Amino acid sequence: MGSSELPPYTVRESARARGVRLTVSARDGLVVVVPARYPAQRIPAIVAGRRRWIERALLRVNERRAAMLGGREQLPSRIEMPGIAESWAAEYAPTASATVRARAVRGVVRLSGAVADGDACRAALRRFCRARAAEALPSMLKILSAEEGLAFTAVCVRSQRTRWGSCSGRGSISLNHQLAFLPPRLVRHVMLHELVHTMRLDHSARFHALLAERETDAAHLARELRQAWRHVPGWALDE
């Protein structure tokens, strides 16, 4: 990227946006999210001002994409989800069905149907993992909430592309289902981070001080989290 050339980006208006937000994902590249009727002439300067962050984010996305493509052809014989303390053997049983179905029985995920179709198998495995995460993560958040005395109003588990978690102004927390693949210390860090947002909905010095009161190594964990996608196997990464 040249010294004066801006990276390509897409502008997306959002009625819910309170300010300008930049996101980078493998699917969409750089997206500038702006409030409705935001002056378009201001956007290039904002992008230019965030150039270093954008370059680093695009590099991480490209590495993530390469990892995903590198793991596409590999179907796992075992599914490890340390973030929710689960480990499953994976078996593949061809049948006459034109689709692939995943069924869990006694520690084994059995895929049956058109298992020669790698894409269909990966999609079935991702559905299985999302379902397991959606069952386990809310309970874990509730336990941590009670331990820390930090209440939230609702929780949902989603397939977020750019965030591990988020918290709304009403105290509703959203968690990325791929947290299931992360080490437990990082899952706890993400959950605690979002719970502290119920007290302070920003990333100010005061927010980080509140987080550090409850997690002395929060800064180290935050740095580790920037590379946490490496824990997600290629077959499990959403395209």
Number of C-alpha atoms within 10 A of each C-alpha: 9 6 7 7 9 13 16 10 16 11 13 13 14 15 9 9 12 11 11 14 13 18 17 19 19 19 11 11 18 20 16 18 20 22 16 14 9 14 9 9 8 9 16 12 11 14 19 15 11 11 17 11 12 19 14 11 18 19 12 18 19 15 15 20 19 14 18 21 15 13 16 17 13 13 20 18 13 13 19 19 22 16 21 20 12 15 14 17 16 19 17 19 13 13 13 8 11 13 14 24 22 21 14 13 10 7 11 17 22 17 21 21 19 19 21 12 12 16 15 17 24 23 18 20 25 19 15 17 20 21 13 16 24 19 14 18 22 19 12 14 23 17 11 17 17 10 9 13 10 16 17 21 10 14 19 14 21 16 15 15 17 12 13 22 20 19 21 15 11 11 20 18 23 22 26 23 25 27 28 25 26 21 16 16 11 20 26 19 18 23 26 20 23 27 26 23 25 20 15 16 16 12 10 9 9 11 16 18 14 15 22 14 10 13 16 11 12 20 13 9 17 15 10 11 18 11 11 17 20 15 15 19 20 23 24 23 21 16 11
